[in-house]
Amino acid sequence: MPELIVPTARLHAAFLDCHDEWGPGVHEDGFGLAADDDVRSTEGFATWVAGLLRLSHPTGTPCPPARHATYRWIADEGRIAGGIALRHLHDDDLGRIGYGIRPSARRRGLASWALAEMLKEARAALGIDRALIPCLADNTASARTIERNGGVLEEIRDSAQGPVRRYWIDLRSL
């Protein structure tokens, strides 16, 4: 049974196993990972995880409010299968929720399950009635995940990363 877990420095090796599967230079959405984050060293990883936890509780956090998010790791079968982030403020480019599933864990419904769980969290914790969830236009797997969770396509827009599908999900029935 999968679960959403709070990031923890205790899972350094499990995180690196997940991270390494993506390979260098590939974006792992949902983890809050920036290019200059040190996740290899024990100290750097602990600092990075502590930063994620601070962003989940924005009081006194010295960063732009747009970076405030609730981060969860998707754990399944004793491994970190992916990450998901619920942004506390609406971001017209990134949407409310971003997620990523490691290649070996895809096509098992984990993204759909995790998105459904975070949509409930968005409704309960943020009190919002609808959420914008975008994905790259050529990412048909992500589009299906969003549609399975009630996503209604608003439009396809050009972005710096290429064309992006913009979906809205109504949260009032959650």
One Martini backbone bead per residue (centre of mass of N, CA, C, O) as a GRO file, in nm:
protein
  174
    1MET     BB    1   0.093   0.038   0.026
    2PRO     BB    2   0.080   0.349  -0.024
    3GLU     BB    3   0.255   0.660   0.082
    4LEU     BB    4   0.266   0.967   0.242
    5ILE     BB    5   0.568   1.139   0.325
    6VAL     BB    6   0.778   1.295   0.517
    7PRO     BB    7   1.054   1.431   0.490
    8THR     BB    8   1.378   1.259   0.555
    9ALA     BB    9   1.710   1.202   0.647
   10ARG     BB   10   1.685   0.883   0.688
   11LEU     BB   11   1.636   0.859   0.345
   12HIS     BB   12   1.893   0.898   0.175
   13ALA     BB   13   1.937   0.633   0.014
   14ALA     BB   14   1.651   0.621  -0.109
   15PHE     BB   15   1.668   0.888  -0.254
   16LEU     BB   16   1.918   0.829  -0.431
   17ASP     BB   17   1.792   0.597  -0.583
   18CYS     BB   18   1.575   0.771  -0.716
   19HIS     BB   19   1.749   1.000  -0.834
   20ASP     BB   20   1.940   0.817  -1.011
   21GLU     BB   21   1.723   0.706  -1.208
   22TRP     BB   22   1.694   0.976  -1.373
   23GLY     BB   23   1.943   1.128  -1.387
   24PRO     BB   24   2.109   1.367  -1.533
   25GLY     BB   25   1.922   1.670  -1.587
   26VAL     BB   26   1.656   1.577  -1.459
   27HIS     BB   27   1.339   1.657  -1.375
   28GLU     BB   28   1.192   1.636  -1.034
   29ASP     BB   29   0.894   1.661  -0.968
   30GLY     BB   30   0.798   1.731  -0.615
   31PHE     BB   31   1.087   1.790  -0.448
   32GLY     BB   32   1.230   2.081  -0.455
   33LEU     BB   33   1.469   2.071  -0.661
   34ALA     BB   34   1.774   2.222  -0.706
   35ALA     BB   35   2.068   2.256  -0.873
   36ASP     BB   36   2.226   2.354  -0.584
   37ASP     BB   37   2.159   2.101  -0.437
   38ASP     BB   38   2.281   1.897  -0.169
   39VAL     BB   39   2.224   1.531  -0.176
   40ARG     BB   40   2.489   1.359  -0.124
   41SER     BB   41   2.545   1.463   0.136
   42THR     BB   42   2.449   1.439   0.453
   43GLU     BB   43   2.441   1.742   0.521
   44GLY     BB   44   2.300   1.846   0.264
   45PHE     BB   45   2.046   1.676   0.291
   46ALA     BB   46   1.955   1.779   0.569
   47THR     BB   47   1.928   2.073   0.477
   48TRP     BB   48   1.722   2.027   0.255
   49VAL     BB   49   1.499   1.898   0.427
   50ALA     BB   50   1.468   2.134   0.625
   51GLY     BB   51   1.374   2.331   0.404
   52LEU     BB   52   1.115   2.184   0.328
   53LEU     BB   53   0.986   2.205   0.610
   54ARG     BB   54   0.983   2.515   0.621
   55LEU     BB   55   0.798   2.550   0.363
   56SER     BB   56   0.549   2.410   0.507
   57HIS     BB   57   0.622   2.646   0.735
   58PRO     BB   58   0.629   2.987   0.665
   59THR     BB   59   0.703   3.093   0.930
   60GLY     BB   60   0.998   3.275   0.892
   61THR     BB   61   1.061   3.227   0.597
   62PRO     BB   62   1.341   3.317   0.380
   63CYS     BB   63   1.114   3.346   0.128
   64PRO     BB   64   0.919   3.329  -0.115
   65PRO     BB   65   0.588   3.246  -0.101
   66ALA     BB   66   0.588   3.069  -0.369
   67ARG     BB   67   0.771   2.832  -0.220
   68HIS     BB   68   0.547   2.742  -0.060
   69ALA     BB   69   0.520   2.395   0.055
   70THR     BB   70   0.398   2.066   0.042
   71TYR     BB   71   0.596   1.788   0.108
   72ARG     BB   72   0.603   1.459  -0.053
   73TRP     BB   73   0.660   1.121  -0.036
   74ILE     BB   74   0.646   0.833  -0.236
   75ALA     BB   75   0.568   0.530  -0.088
   76ASP     BB   76   0.678   0.194  -0.207
   77GLU     BB   77   0.795  -0.098  -0.123
   78GLY     BB   78   1.038   0.056   0.045
   79ARG     BB   79   1.027   0.306  -0.153
   80ILE     BB   80   1.099   0.578  -0.346
   81ALA     BB   81   0.874   0.677  -0.611
   82GLY     BB   82   0.833   0.992  -0.525
   83GLY     BB   83   0.693   1.327  -0.573
   84ILE     BB   84   0.503   1.593  -0.395
   85ALA     BB   85   0.353   1.927  -0.446
   86LEU     BB   86   0.196   2.186  -0.247
   87ARG     BB   87   0.107   2.490  -0.324
   88HIS     BB   88   0.003   2.767  -0.137
   89LEU     BB   89   0.016   2.922  -0.406
   90HIS     BB   90  -0.071   3.046  -0.687
   91ASP     BB   91   0.060   2.928  -1.009
   92ASP     BB   92   0.032   2.996  -1.345
   93ASP     BB   93   0.263   2.789  -1.434
   94LEU     BB   94   0.275   2.543  -1.200
   95GLY     BB   95   0.059   2.549  -1.008
   96ARG     BB   96  -0.031   2.355  -0.723
   97ILE     BB   97   0.077   2.074  -0.851
   98GLY     BB   98   0.362   1.855  -0.824
   99TYR     BB   99   0.502   1.561  -0.999
  100GLY     BB  100   0.695   1.245  -0.954
  101ILE     BB  101   0.800   0.936  -1.114
  102ARG     BB  102   0.982   0.687  -1.123
  103PRO     BB  103   1.035   0.485  -1.382
  104SER     BB  104   0.991   0.196  -1.223
  105ALA     BB  105   0.689   0.317  -1.101
  106ARG     BB  106   0.533   0.322  -1.343
  107ARG     BB  107   0.210   0.217  -1.432
  108ARG     BB  108   0.052   0.191  -1.113
  109GLY     BB  109  -0.109   0.464  -0.998
  110LEU     BB  110   0.055   0.664  -0.811
  111ALA     BB  111  -0.009   0.945  -0.923
  112SER     BB  112  -0.315   0.935  -0.891
  113TRP     BB  113  -0.317   0.885  -0.590
  114ALA     BB  114  -0.143   1.130  -0.498
  115LEU     BB  115  -0.318   1.349  -0.621
  116ALA     BB  116  -0.575   1.287  -0.463
  117GLU     BB  117  -0.451   1.343  -0.184
  118MET     BB  118  -0.361   1.644  -0.243
  119LEU     BB  119  -0.641   1.753  -0.308
  120LYS     BB  120  -0.752   1.713  -0.025
  121GLU     BB  121  -0.540   1.895   0.110
  122ALA     BB  122  -0.612   2.154  -0.040
  123ARG     BB  123  -0.897   2.174   0.071
  124ALA     BB  124  -0.835   2.153   0.380
  125ALA     BB  125  -0.578   2.354   0.416
  126LEU     BB  126  -0.661   2.594   0.190
  127GLY     BB  127  -0.969   2.623   0.089
  128ILE     BB  128  -1.005   2.533  -0.203
  129ASP     BB  129  -1.206   2.482  -0.510
  130ARG     BB  130  -0.949   2.497  -0.709
  131ALA     BB  131  -0.704   2.347  -0.945
  132LEU     BB  132  -0.401   2.390  -1.100
  133ILE     BB  133  -0.280   2.147  -1.358
  134PRO     BB  134   0.006   2.109  -1.523
  135CYS     BB  135   0.144   1.994  -1.848
  136LEU     BB  136   0.301   1.866  -2.081
  137ALA     BB  137   0.168   1.802  -2.386
  138ASP     BB  138   0.352   1.522  -2.428
  139ASN     BB  139   0.236   1.416  -2.138
  140THR     BB  140   0.012   1.170  -2.134
  141ALA     BB  141   0.030   1.049  -1.851
  142SER     BB  142  -0.030   1.310  -1.695
  143ALA     BB  143  -0.296   1.376  -1.829
  144ARG     BB  144  -0.441   1.119  -1.730
  145THR     BB  145  -0.406   1.172  -1.430
  146ILE     BB  146  -0.568   1.436  -1.424
  147GLU     BB  147  -0.830   1.327  -1.553
  148ARG     BB  148  -0.886   1.108  -1.329
  149ASN     BB  149  -0.913   1.377  -1.123
  150GLY     BB  150  -1.101   1.593  -1.304
  151GLY     BB  151  -0.966   1.721  -1.536
  152VAL     BB  152  -0.997   2.033  -1.718
  153LEU     BB  153  -0.938   2.163  -2.015
  154GLU     BB  154  -0.849   2.486  -2.102
  155GLU     BB  155  -0.543   2.479  -2.235
  156ILE     BB  156  -0.281   2.551  -2.468
  157ARG     BB  157   0.047   2.664  -2.386
  158ASP     BB  158   0.311   2.854  -2.406
  159SER     BB  159   0.653   2.786  -2.308
  160ALA     BB  160   0.978   2.741  -2.220
  161GLN     BB  161   0.922   2.409  -2.238
  162GLY     BB  162   0.661   2.439  -2.397
  163PRO     BB  163   0.382   2.298  -2.434
  164VAL     BB  164   0.086   2.346  -2.216
  165ARG     BB  165  -0.130   2.194  -2.013
  166ARG     BB  166  -0.444   2.319  -1.869
  167TYR     BB  167  -0.581   2.224  -1.559
  168TRP     BB  168  -0.894   2.184  -1.388
  169ILE     BB  169  -0.994   2.120  -1.042
  170ASP     BB  170  -1.264   2.030  -0.862
  171LEU     BB  171  -1.298   2.037  -0.488
  172ARG     BB  172  -1.596   2.035  -0.366
  173SER     BB  173  -1.632   1.698  -0.367
  174LEU     BB  174  -1.397   1.617  -0.142
   0.00000   0.00000   0.00000
